[in-house]
Amino acid sequence: MQKKEFTHLNPEGNPTMVDVSEKKITTRTAIAQSILVLDKAIIERLEGDEIHTKKGPVFQTAILAGIMAAKKTSDLIPLCHPLPLSKCQVDIQINEVKEVVIECLVKTTSQTGVEMEALTGASVAALTIYDMCKGFSHYIIIKETKLMKKTGGKSDFMR
């Protein structure tokens, strides 16, 4: 079994951007998910599939924030490559136990994957919901953020 190495370190142990110039250009997708637990006081404000506040519609704003964040990932994560995204979609649902489930799907045709873009989009959407709802209650938990699926490149992944 081949020993795995950190890809963002050069032989001297210094940070480096991975050289993807020899990689094949393929269609790559990633789906990330963030889950929030909202206080009962916030959930009670749910009208259909949206929470309305003085700042505006919470989920609609979070969707826009997630898309904007995915597009800016390389500005936020130091060693990420800037990528042309061909698709970014953020969906927000309330599950059966009244948690907010955010899914961010990102797609590109490039030499490197979009996992970080999907994770960033889902994370920033969750942070936006926190920001817009904290006036009602600070009992908000961003429970988890995780990669659910990735395709393209040398290996696929599915949780």
Backbone as numpy.savetxt, mean C-alpha at the origin, in Angstrom:
# Nx Ny Nz CAx CAy CAz Cx Cy Cz
21.18 -25.40 -0.93 20.33 -24.21 -0.93 21.22 -22.97 -0.93
20.92 -22.04 -1.83 21.71 -20.83 -1.95 21.36 -19.86 -0.83
22.40 -19.30 -0.20 22.21 -18.35 0.89 21.67 -17.03 0.32
20.59 -16.53 0.92 20.00 -15.25 0.49 20.82 -14.11 1.07
20.94 -13.07 0.29 21.67 -11.86 0.70 20.73 -10.67 0.59
20.99 -9.64 1.37 20.22 -8.41 1.21 20.58 -7.78 -0.12
19.56 -7.40 -0.89 19.80 -6.91 -2.25 20.20 -5.43 -2.29
19.95 -4.69 -1.23 20.21 -3.26 -1.25 21.51 -2.88 -0.56
22.44 -3.83 -0.47 23.77 -3.55 0.09 24.82 -3.94 -0.94
25.83 -3.08 -1.09 26.93 -3.42 -2.00 27.92 -4.32 -1.25
28.97 -4.80 -1.92 29.92 -5.70 -1.24 30.57 -5.11 0.02
30.63 -3.80 0.11 31.20 -3.15 1.30 30.17 -2.96 2.41
28.93 -3.33 2.14 27.87 -3.20 3.14 27.16 -1.86 3.13
27.41 -1.06 2.12 26.77 0.25 2.01 25.46 0.15 1.21
24.51 1.04 1.51 23.25 1.01 0.77 23.46 1.30 -0.71
22.70 0.61 -1.54 22.77 0.83 -2.98 21.43 0.51 -3.62
21.14 1.18 -4.72 19.94 0.86 -5.48 20.27 -0.36 -6.33
19.39 -1.34 -6.36 19.62 -2.56 -7.11 19.70 -2.24 -8.60
20.68 -2.82 -9.28 20.82 -2.64 -10.72 19.85 -3.60 -11.42
18.83 -3.05 -12.05 17.83 -3.87 -12.73 18.01 -3.84 -14.25
19.10 -3.27 -14.72 19.29 -3.06 -16.16 19.32 -4.37 -16.94
19.71 -5.47 -16.34 19.76 -6.76 -17.04 18.47 -7.56 -16.89
17.53 -7.07 -16.08 16.27 -7.81 -15.88 15.36 -7.63 -17.08
14.52 -8.64 -17.30 13.55 -8.61 -18.37 12.40 -7.66 -18.03
11.92 -6.95 -19.02 10.72 -6.12 -18.84 9.52 -7.05 -18.92
8.76 -7.09 -17.83 7.54 -7.91 -17.78 6.44 -7.11 -17.11
5.21 -7.59 -17.27 4.09 -6.99 -16.56 4.14 -7.49 -15.13
4.09 -6.57 -14.19 4.21 -6.90 -12.77 3.03 -6.28 -12.02
2.47 -7.05 -11.11 1.37 -6.57 -10.29 1.66 -6.88 -8.83
1.03 -6.12 -7.97 1.11 -6.39 -6.54 -0.19 -5.92 -5.89
-0.60 -6.67 -4.89 -1.76 -6.29 -4.08 -1.32 -6.28 -2.62
-1.56 -5.16 -1.96 -1.26 -5.05 -0.53 -2.56 -4.74 0.20
-2.56 -5.06 1.48 -3.76 -4.86 2.29 -3.39 -4.23 3.63
-4.18 -3.27 4.05 -4.08 -2.71 5.40 -5.43 -2.90 6.07
-5.40 -3.19 7.37 -6.64 -3.36 8.12 -6.62 -2.41 9.31
-7.73 -1.69 9.48 -7.89 -0.76 10.60 -9.04 -1.22 11.48
-8.86 -1.02 12.76 -9.95 -1.22 13.71 -10.34 0.17 14.19
-11.60 0.52 13.95 -12.10 1.83 14.34 -12.93 1.71 15.61
-12.89 2.76 16.40 -13.70 2.83 17.61 -15.19 2.81 17.24
-16.01 2.30 18.14 -17.46 2.22 17.91 -18.04 3.60 17.56
-17.53 4.66 18.18 -18.02 6.01 17.91 -17.81 6.39 16.45
-16.77 5.87 15.85 -16.51 6.16 14.43 -17.37 5.27 13.54
-17.42 3.98 13.85 -18.22 3.04 13.06 -19.68 3.48 13.03
-20.16 4.04 14.12 -21.56 4.50 14.17 -21.82 5.63 13.19
-20.79 6.30 12.72 -20.93 7.39 11.75 -20.98 6.88 10.31
-20.80 5.58 10.15 -20.82 4.97 8.82 -22.21 5.11 8.21
-22.27 5.70 7.03 -23.52 5.85 6.28 -23.35 5.11 4.96
-23.95 3.93 4.86 -23.74 3.11 3.66 -22.31 2.62 3.65
-21.57 3.06 2.67 -20.16 2.64 2.57 -19.20 3.83 2.70
-19.59 4.84 3.49 -18.76 6.03 3.65 -18.95 6.62 5.04
-17.90 7.27 5.52 -17.96 8.05 6.75 -17.76 9.51 6.34
-18.70 10.35 6.72 -18.61 11.77 6.37 -18.15 12.57 7.59
-17.19 13.46 7.36 -16.67 14.33 8.41 -16.63 15.76 7.89
-16.27 16.69 8.76 -16.10 18.09 8.33 -14.99 18.21 7.29
-14.02 17.28 7.34 -12.92 17.29 6.37 -13.33 16.69 5.03
-14.51 16.05 4.98 -14.97 15.45 3.73 -15.22 13.97 3.89
-15.49 13.29 2.75 -15.74 11.85 2.78 -14.44 11.09 3.06
-14.43 10.32 4.12 -13.20 9.68 4.61 -12.64 8.68 3.61
-13.45 7.73 3.18 -12.92 6.67 2.33 -12.54 7.19 0.94
-13.33 8.11 0.39 -12.98 8.68 -0.92 -11.65 9.42 -0.85
-11.45 10.16 0.24 -10.19 10.87 0.42 -9.03 9.89 0.59
-9.25 8.81 1.34 -8.21 7.80 1.55 -7.84 7.10 0.24
-8.82 6.86 -0.62 -8.54 6.25 -1.92 -7.61 7.15 -2.73
-7.92 8.43 -2.79 -7.07 9.37 -3.52 -5.67 9.44 -2.90
-5.59 9.47 -1.58 -4.29 9.53 -0.90 -3.47 8.28 -1.20
-4.11 7.12 -1.20 -3.41 5.88 -1.50 -2.85 5.85 -2.91
-3.63 6.32 -3.86 -3.16 6.37 -5.25 -2.00 7.35 -5.37
-2.15 8.52 -4.78 -1.06 9.52 -4.84 0.21 8.98 -4.20
0.07 8.28 -3.08 1.24 7.74 -2.38 1.94 6.67 -3.21
1.16 5.78 -3.83 1.77 4.74 -4.66 2.60 5.36 -5.78
2.10 6.45 -6.37 2.82 7.13 -7.44 4.10 7.81 -6.94
4.17 8.12 -5.65 5.32 8.83 -5.07 6.25 7.91 -4.26
6.08 6.61 -4.36 6.84 5.69 -3.51 8.34 5.91 -3.59
8.87 6.11 -4.77 10.33 6.28 -4.89 10.81 7.58 -4.24
9.92 8.53 -4.01 10.28 9.76 -3.28 10.30 9.52 -1.77
9.61 8.46 -1.32 9.48 8.18 0.11 10.41 7.08 0.60
10.64 6.06 -0.20 11.48 4.93 0.16 12.80 5.10 -0.60
13.89 5.35 0.10 15.13 5.79 -0.54 15.66 4.94 -1.69
15.56 3.63 -1.64 16.20 2.80 -2.67 15.23 2.22 -3.69
13.99 2.70 -3.70 13.01 2.25 -4.69 13.26 2.95 -6.02
13.05 2.19 -7.09 13.15 2.76 -8.43 11.87 3.55 -8.74
12.00 4.69 -9.42 10.79 5.37 -9.90 10.17 4.52 -11.02
8.88 4.25 -10.91 8.23 3.37 -11.88 7.03 4.05 -12.53
6.84 3.79 -13.82 5.61 4.26 -14.48 4.49 3.27 -14.15
3.53 3.71 -13.37 2.43 2.83 -13.00 1.37 2.85 -14.10
0.97 1.68 -14.55 -0.08 1.62 -15.56 -1.45 1.48 -14.90
-1.48 1.10 -13.62 -2.74 1.00 -12.89 -2.46 1.12 -11.41
-3.36 1.81 -10.72 -3.37 1.83 -9.26 -4.82 1.95 -8.84
-5.26 0.97 -8.07 -6.66 0.95 -7.63 -6.68 0.67 -6.13
-7.40 1.50 -5.40 -7.55 1.33 -3.95 -9.02 1.07 -3.68
-9.29 -0.03 -2.99 -10.66 -0.38 -2.60 -10.74 -0.43 -1.09
-11.84 0.05 -0.55 -12.05 0.07 0.90 -13.40 -0.57 1.20
-13.37 -1.56 2.08 -14.58 -2.28 2.48 -14.62 -2.39 4.00
-15.79 -2.62 4.54 -15.95 -2.95 5.95 -16.23 -4.46 6.00
-15.42 -5.21 6.77 -15.63 -6.66 6.83 -16.68 -7.02 7.88
-16.91 -8.31 8.05 -17.97 -8.80 8.93 -17.75 -8.47 10.41
-16.51 -8.19 10.81 -16.24 -7.82 12.21 -16.02 -6.31 12.36
-16.50 -5.56 11.36 -16.48 -4.09 11.38 -15.08 -3.50 11.34
-14.14 -4.21 10.69 -12.82 -3.64 10.45 -12.83 -3.02 9.06
-11.99 -2.01 8.87 -11.84 -1.38 7.56 -10.72 -2.12 6.83
-11.03 -2.67 5.67 -10.05 -3.42 4.88 -9.74 -2.61 3.63
-8.48 -2.24 3.50 -8.01 -1.46 2.35 -7.18 -2.39 1.47
-7.48 -2.44 0.19 -6.66 -3.19 -0.75 -6.14 -2.23 -1.81
-4.85 -2.31 -2.06 -4.23 -1.49 -3.09 -3.61 -2.40 -4.14
-4.09 -2.29 -5.37 -3.58 -3.05 -6.50 -2.77 -2.10 -7.38
-1.55 -2.50 -7.70 -0.69 -1.68 -8.55 -0.14 -2.55 -9.67
-0.01 -1.94 -10.85 0.46 -2.67 -12.03 1.44 -1.80 -12.81
2.46 -2.43 -13.37 3.41 -1.75 -14.25 3.97 -2.75 -15.24
4.58 -2.26 -16.28 5.39 -3.08 -17.18 6.79 -2.50 -17.07
7.66 -3.26 -16.40 8.96 -2.72 -16.05 9.95 -3.84 -15.75
11.15 -3.44 -15.29 12.20 -4.38 -14.93 12.21 -4.71 -13.45
11.32 -4.09 -12.68 11.27 -4.36 -11.25 9.82 -4.29 -10.78
9.56 -4.90 -9.65 8.19 -5.07 -9.16 7.61 -3.86 -8.46
6.34 -3.97 -8.12 5.58 -2.87 -7.54 5.06 -3.18 -6.13
5.74 -4.09 -5.43 5.30 -4.41 -4.07 5.32 -3.20 -3.16
6.39 -2.42 -3.23 6.52 -1.26 -2.35 5.46 -0.21 -2.67
5.10 -0.07 -3.94 4.06 0.88 -4.32 2.71 0.45 -3.75
2.41 -0.84 -3.83 1.14 -1.34 -3.28 1.11 -1.19 -1.76
2.22 -1.53 -1.09 2.30 -1.39 0.36 2.20 0.07 0.80
2.83 0.95 0.06 2.78 2.38 0.36 1.36 2.92 0.17
0.72 2.53 -0.93 -0.65 2.98 -1.18 -1.61 2.55 -0.09
-1.53 1.29 0.31 -2.42 0.78 1.37 -2.11 1.48 2.70
-0.84 1.67 3.00 -0.44 2.30 4.27 -0.91 3.74 4.36
-0.72 4.51 3.31 -1.10 5.92 3.33 -2.62 6.07 3.34
-3.32 5.18 2.68 -4.79 5.20 2.77 -5.22 4.97 4.22
-4.58 4.03 4.91 -4.89 3.77 6.32 -4.57 4.98 7.19
-3.43 5.60 6.96 -3.05 6.80 7.72 -4.03 7.95 7.47
-4.54 8.05 6.26 -5.50 9.09 5.93 -6.80 8.88 6.69
-7.25 7.64 6.77 -8.46 7.35 7.55 -8.22 7.71 9.01
-7.06 7.35 9.54 -6.73 7.72 10.93 -6.81 9.24 11.10
-6.16 9.97 10.21 -6.13 11.43 10.30 -7.53 12.03 10.27
-8.37 11.52 9.38 -9.69 12.11 9.22 -10.65 11.71 10.34
-10.37 10.63 11.04 -11.29 10.15 12.09 -10.81 10.42 13.51
-9.59 10.88 13.69 -9.04 11.05 15.04 -9.80 12.10 15.86
-10.53 12.98 15.21 -11.34 13.96 15.92 -12.50 13.32 16.68
-12.94 12.15 16.23 -14.01 11.42 16.92 -13.45 10.56 18.04
-12.27 9.95 17.78 -11.68 9.05 18.76 -10.24 8.72 18.34
-9.37 8.61 19.32 -8.00 8.16 19.04 -7.88 6.65 19.21
-8.98 5.98 19.54 -8.98 4.52 19.66 -9.10 3.90 18.28
-8.08 4.13 17.48 -7.99 3.61 16.12 -6.71 2.79 16.06
-6.80 1.60 15.51 -5.61 0.76 15.38 -5.39 0.44 13.91
-4.21 0.76 13.42 -3.81 0.26 12.10 -3.19 -1.10 12.41
-4.01 -2.14 12.24 -3.71 -3.47 12.75 -2.59 -4.15 11.97
-2.65 -4.09 10.67 -1.62 -4.76 9.88 -1.62 -4.23 8.45
-0.45 -4.31 7.87 -0.27 -4.03 6.45 0.60 -5.15 5.92
0.14 -5.77 4.83 0.90 -6.90 4.30 0.71 -7.05 2.80
1.71 -7.65 2.17 1.63 -8.00 0.76 0.73 -9.23 0.64
-0.25 -9.16 -0.22 -1.16 -10.29 -0.43 -0.77 -11.12 -1.65
-0.27 -10.43 -2.69 0.02 -11.13 -3.94 0.98 -10.29 -4.77
1.85 -10.97 -5.51 2.66 -10.30 -6.52 2.85 -11.25 -7.68
2.85 -10.69 -8.89 3.10 -11.48 -10.08 4.12 -10.75 -10.96
4.78 -11.52 -11.81 5.78 -10.97 -12.71 7.16 -11.07 -12.10
8.16 -10.89 -12.91 9.52 -11.01 -12.40 9.92 -12.48 -12.28
10.93 -12.75 -11.44 11.42 -14.13 -11.36 10.59 -15.04 -10.46
9.72 -14.46 -9.62 8.89 -15.33 -8.79 7.56 -14.64 -8.47
6.54 -15.46 -8.33 5.22 -14.96 -7.93 5.03 -15.29 -6.44
4.09 -14.57 -5.81 3.81 -14.76 -4.40 2.32 -14.60 -4.18
1.76 -15.45 -3.32 0.35 -15.32 -2.97 0.19 -15.75 -1.52
-0.41 -14.88 -0.72 -0.65 -15.18 0.70 -1.93 -15.99 0.81
